[in-house]
Amino acid sequence: MGKMKITGKHIDKIQKNHPIKSKAQLKAILTMWLSIDGVTTIGNLKETKGVAPLIWVEIGSKVYNIHSDTNKDGVKTFLKNEKENSLWIVINTDSGIRSKVTNNKDKSPIKGFYMYVYE
């Protein structure tokens, strides 16, 4: 299981070879991070060049990653949907690649939540 840790105001990178293994663990780290004031993205964008996977999650045979530029509004929407036991649905990205993950019931992308299935 990935080591879940928050340093300062950002979530530490959870490596692909040690992913989070449950939705409950993912919800726990995201909920902890939401309580931190004065931060807008889950990753420290000043320390990483460009947008990169920050959190790796493995549920069954599927592997997902959540990018460092995911923001508070996106996390709030994702967690609210999770309380309603929404399914994770793979939809097309803006460039037409079927890899973006949403849990909106209407299958629309979650603004500010950048989660992708890794295949």
N, C-alpha and C positions, 0 to 999 in steps of 0.2 A: 504494500500500500504506500502511496505517496506520502511524504512527510509534509503535513499541512502546517504552514507557519506564515505569520504576518510579521514583517520587519518594518518598523516605522509605520508608514501608511499604506504599504503595498503588500500584496500576496507574493510570497517567494515562489520561484519557479518550481513547478511540480513536474519532474522529468517523465519522459515517455516510457522509460524502462522501469519506473516506479509510480504508475498512475494511481489516481484515486479509483477505488473499486466499487463505489456505491453512490447512488443519488443522494442518500442521507449525508454522506461525508462531503459531497460537493455542496449541498445546501448549507451545511454547518460552516464551512469556510467562507462561503459567500455572505452568509448572515453575519458572521463575525466582522467581516470587512465592511459591510454596510454601516456598522455602528461607529466607524471612524470618521471624524469630522475633518474637513479641509482637504479632501482628496477626491478626484473625479474619475480616475481610471484604476483598474485592479493592478496594473503593472506600472513600474516607474519608467515612463517614456523618456525621461532624461538620461537614464542609464542604458537603455537598449536602443540600438539603431533600428529604426523602422518598427513595423508591427510584426510581432512574432507570437507563436504559441506560448502561453504562460502556464496553463493548467492542462494536464493530460488526464483523461478519464477513460476507464475501460469498464464497460457494462456488458457482461456476457461476451459475445464474440466481436462486439463493436468498440472501436477506439475513437475518441473525440478529443478535440483540443479547443480551448477558449483563448482568444487572443488578448494580448496585454492592453489593448486600447478599449476593451469592454468597460462601459461606464455605469455610474450609479443608477441612472434611469433604466438602463437595460437589465441590470441585475435585479432591480425591484420588480420589473415586469415578469422576468423569468421566475423569480421566487413566488410571486403572487399566483402565477399559473401553476406552479408545482403544488401549491396548497390545494388546488382543484384536481390534482392527479392527472394533469395533462400529459399526453404522450409526446415523446420527442419525435419530430417529423423532419425528414430531410427534404429541403426545397432547393430551388436553383439560386445561385448567387446572382449578383447584378450582371456578371459576365456570362451567365447561362450554364455554369457548371453546377451539377446537382451535388452539393456538398454542405450547404448551410443548414444549420439546425435551428428549429423554432419549437416552442411549445404553445404558441398561440393556437387556440381552437380553430380559428379561421385560416390557419396555415400561412399567415402573413409573417414576414420577418419581424423580429423584435428589434426595434430601433435602439442602437447602442449596445446590443449583445451579440458578440461575434464568436459564435461556436460553430465548429465544422466537424463533420465525420471524416476520419482519416482512413483512406482505403488504398 
